Amino acid sequence: MKRALLVVDIQNDFCEGGSLAVTGASEIIPVVNSLIQKFKASGDLVVATKDWHPKTHKSFASNSGGTVGELGELEGLPQVWWPDHCVQNTSGSDFHPKLQKDYIDVVVYKGTNPDVDSYSTFFDNAKREKTNLDDILKEKGIKSIYIVGLATDYCVKFSALDGIDIGYDVYVVEDGCRGVNLSPTDSRNAIKEMKLKGVKIIESIDIQ
């Protein structure tokens, strides 16, 4: 087992009809399911992440007193105020029903601290706490991670950049991701930023 597929936050609240829906989110599910099958057939690891917020999370506009989509500050960090989303043990936090979740080996939870947001699947935004993702990958001897999911300009991007910083070979599968795009160019800019840091941007057809 030398590689892992990292399926980022394909949850109901980020898909069509959800409280923080990403345009075209459900379009990636056939691509992601195909890659899940490919990685499982190769004996590789399939990890999925969940945003897993307490209802008191301070990134929620409803808790901060901010306006959804505007930029504020939380714990000394720039913070977009989000609608309530992916609250623990709600249907919005569930994986999309068409995602082949039965083939997922491990689920990693992030965003559990109400005081700080957590875009990356490795760390919170303040880099104060780690998730268990790095430990899981190191325990399995994994060197390369392939990232799909939501959203290109937030959780995918920050996961990829942290993965590079930690020392992994990181691939982002562009046709397996979609972006929030609060500004129309956000996803394009995220792709450029990831490339500059050494992330390899590929298509699902490139994966053997």
C-alpha positions in Angstrom: 0.0 0.0 0.0 1.9 3.1 -1.3 -0.9 5.5 -2.1 -4.1 6.8 -0.7 -7.2 8.4 -2.2 -8.4 11.3 -0.1 -12.1 12.0 -0.6 -12.8 15.5 0.9 -16.1 16.5 2.4 -18.6 15.0 -0.1 -21.4 15.8 2.4 -25.0 16.7 1.8 -24.6 20.3 3.0 -22.0 20.9 0.3 -24.1 19.3 -2.5 -27.1 20.5 -4.3 -29.9 21.4 -1.9 -27.5 21.8 1.0 -27.0 24.8 3.2 -23.5 25.5 1.6 -24.0 23.9 -1.8 -21.1 23.9 -4.2 -22.3 24.3 -7.9 -21.9 21.0 -9.7 -21.0 19.1 -6.6 -22.9 16.0 -7.6 -21.3 15.9 -11.0 -18.0 14.6 -9.5 -19.6 11.6 -7.7 -19.3 9.2 -10.7 -15.6 10.2 -11.0 -15.0 9.8 -7.3 -16.8 6.4 -7.2 -14.8 5.2 -10.1 -11.5 6.1 -8.3 -12.7 4.5 -5.1 -13.2 1.3 -7.0 -9.8 1.6 -8.7 -7.9 2.3 -5.5 -9.7 -0.6 -3.7 -8.9 -3.0 -6.5 -5.2 -2.0 -6.3 -5.1 -2.6 -2.5 -4.7 1.1 -1.7 -6.2 3.1 1.1 -9.4 5.1 0.7 -9.8 7.9 3.3 -12.8 10.2 3.5 -13.1 13.4 5.5 -16.0 15.1 7.1 -16.6 18.6 8.2 -18.0 17.9 11.7 -18.9 21.1 13.4 -20.6 21.6 16.7 -23.7 23.8 16.3 -21.8 26.5 18.3 -19.1 26.8 15.7 -17.9 30.4 15.6 -17.3 30.3 11.8 -21.1 30.2 11.4 -22.5 33.7 10.6 -25.4 32.8 13.0 -23.0 32.6 15.9 -20.5 35.3 14.9 -23.1 38.0 14.2 -21.5 38.4 10.7 -23.1 38.2 7.3 -22.8 35.0 5.2 -20.0 35.3 2.6 -18.3 38.3 4.2 -14.8 38.2 5.6 -14.2 38.7 9.3 -11.7 37.6 11.9 -11.8 34.6 14.2 -9.0 33.8 16.7 -6.8 36.3 15.0 -7.3 34.7 11.5 -9.2 35.9 8.5 -12.5 34.1 8.5 -15.3 33.8 5.9 -18.7 33.7 7.7 -20.4 30.6 6.6 -24.0 29.5 6.8 -24.6 26.7 9.4 -23.3 23.5 7.8 -22.2 20.0 8.5 -23.4 20.1 12.1 -22.5 16.9 13.9 -25.1 14.1 13.6 -27.4 16.0 11.2 -28.4 14.8 7.7 -26.4 17.7 6.3 -23.2 16.2 7.7 -23.9 12.8 6.1 -22.1 11.6 3.0 -23.9 12.2 -0.3 -26.2 9.1 -0.7 -24.6 8.2 -4.1 -21.1 8.2 -2.7 -19.8 4.6 -2.4 -19.1 5.0 1.3 -19.1 1.2 2.0 -15.7 1.1 0.4 -14.2 3.8 2.5 -11.5 2.5 4.9 -11.2 5.4 7.3 -13.2 8.6 8.1 -11.3 11.6 9.4 -13.3 14.3 11.2 -12.3 18.0 11.1 -13.7 21.3 12.3 -14.7 19.9 15.7 -13.2 22.8 17.7 -15.8 25.6 17.9 -13.2 28.3 18.2 -11.3 27.8 14.9 -12.2 26.7 11.4 -10.5 23.8 9.7 -10.2 23.8 5.9 -7.3 21.4 5.8 -7.8 17.7 6.4 -4.4 17.7 8.3 -4.7 20.8 10.6 -7.0 23.4 11.9 -6.6 26.8 10.3 -4.4 28.1 13.2 -2.2 24.9 13.0 -2.8 24.3 16.7 -4.2 20.8 16.4 -3.7 18.0 14.0 -6.3 15.5 12.8 -5.3 11.9 12.8 -4.8 11.8 9.0 -1.0 12.1 9.0 -0.7 9.4 11.6 -2.9 7.1 9.6 -1.0 7.6 6.4 2.4 7.2 8.1 1.3 4.0 9.8 0.4 2.6 6.4 3.7 3.7 4.9 1.9 5.9 2.3 3.9 8.4 0.4 1.5 9.7 -2.3 -2.0 11.1 -1.8 -4.6 11.7 -4.5 -7.2 14.3 -3.6 -10.8 14.6 -4.8 -13.8 16.4 -3.3 -15.1 19.7 -2.1 -14.1 22.4 -2.5 -11.2 23.1 -4.8 -10.6 26.6 -3.4 -10.9 25.7 0.3 -10.6 22.2 1.8 -9.0 20.6 -1.2 -6.5 23.4 -1.6 -5.4 23.6 2.0 -5.2 19.8 2.3 -3.0 19.7 -0.7 -0.7 22.5 0.5 -0.4 20.9 3.9 0.3 17.5 2.4 3.2 19.0 0.4 4.5 20.8 3.5 4.5 17.5 5.5 6.4 15.7 2.7 3.8 13.8 0.7 3.6 13.6 -3.1 0.3 15.2 -3.7 -2.0 14.9 -6.7 -5.2 16.8 -7.1 -7.7 15.2 -9.5 -9.2 18.3 -11.1 -12.3 16.6 -12.6 -13.0 15.1 -9.2 -13.3 18.5 -7.5 -15.6 21.5 -7.6 -15.1 25.0 -6.0 -17.2 27.4 -3.9 -16.0 30.4 -6.0 -17.1 33.2 -3.8 -15.2 35.1 -6.5 -15.4 33.6 -10.0 -11.7 33.0 -10.3 -11.1 31.4 -6.9 -10.8 27.8 -8.1 -8.5 28.8 -11.0 -6.3 30.7 -8.6 -6.3 27.8 -6.2 -5.1 25.5 -9.0 -2.3 27.9 -9.8 -1.3 28.2 -6.1 -1.2 24.5 -5.7 0.9 24.0 -8.8 3.4 26.6 -7.6 3.9 24.7 -4.4 4.5 21.4 -6.1 1.1 19.8 -6.2 0.5 17.8 -9.4 -2.8 18.7 -11.1 -4.1 15.7 -13.0 -7.3 14.2 -14.4 -8.9 11.0 -13.3 -8.0 9.3 -16.6 -4.3 9.8 -15.8 -4.5 7.4 -12.8 -3.6 3.8 -13.3 
